[in-house]
Amino acid sequence: MRITRQALYFLLAIAALSVAACNRGTDVEAAREKRQPTVTPAEQEFLMKAADANLSKIDVARLAMHKSQNSDVKDFANMIQSDDASALEDLTDLMNEKGVSLPNTLSPEMKTEIETMTALSGAELDREFANMMVAQHEKEIGMYHDQLEIAQTPDVRKYAEDLLPRLEMHLEKAQRLQSKLFGESRK
């Protein structure tokens, strides 16, 4: 059942991205893209960065789920993949509603993180995954707090307010995983 559930979350994330990518070719979507975003430039940048972060965390979590031999790492990666796929779906809806296009590719920083993870294995992969998740969530939490201070669009503010507790919970779990993995390496 676990494999089926993981596969379902992965397929849902891919399907959401595929639908978004396929729709870009239609006249309706082309007209929508020409429409001016209905958010401030700062909010538009926030939405793009949030999408980039979600996409990269889904990729890194999927990689950790497949390459790690540690059940704690696999469980945490499964939670990240599931929660971030759900958050990405909500974010995609918000971005479409506000006339903001999803990023076509990951940022160079995120691509580098994924390439780093791909080259690792074993305990080294597990520790790098935990380190990445702690750093990424700390960065995201700061970005979401900053957005709450300047958000002018109620829907953008609500998205940030709603997601912030989940990011904070993920950070706490990532820190516990990190402590456990680094504690194990010292034994």
Order of alpha helices (4+ residues) and beta strands (2+ residues): alpha-alpha-alpha-alpha-alpha-alpha-alpha
